[in-house]
Amino acid sequence: MKRSTRNMIVWVGTVAVCVILYWTAARTNLHFIRPLHFLGYVAVAAAAITALLCWEFVAAARESERSSQSKTREES
């Protein structure tokens, strides 16, 4: 998968998580928010965004590792 495609997936996923968080938790009036539920929503959103970013970092590292290995093979 190309780096730009992965980048777009991460951005779309991040925006989707933010929209879902707003739609489920932040849309209500502040005095109706149940703190434990809100913290749960935020924790799930943070985990989803962290998973997206880790996926991007691991994929980029593997891609650069593959390219450095292919350069080494070409030189020898």
BELRA-V743733 format. One record per helix or strand of 3 or more residues. SS is the DSSP state (hx for helix, st for strand). FROM is the first residue (numbers start at 1). LEN is the number of residues. If there is no record, write none. Layout:
BEGIN
ss=SS from=FROM len=LEN
ss=SS from=FROM len=LEN
END
This chain:
BEGIN
ss=hx from=3 len=24
ss=hx from=30 len=3
ss=hx from=35 len=41
END
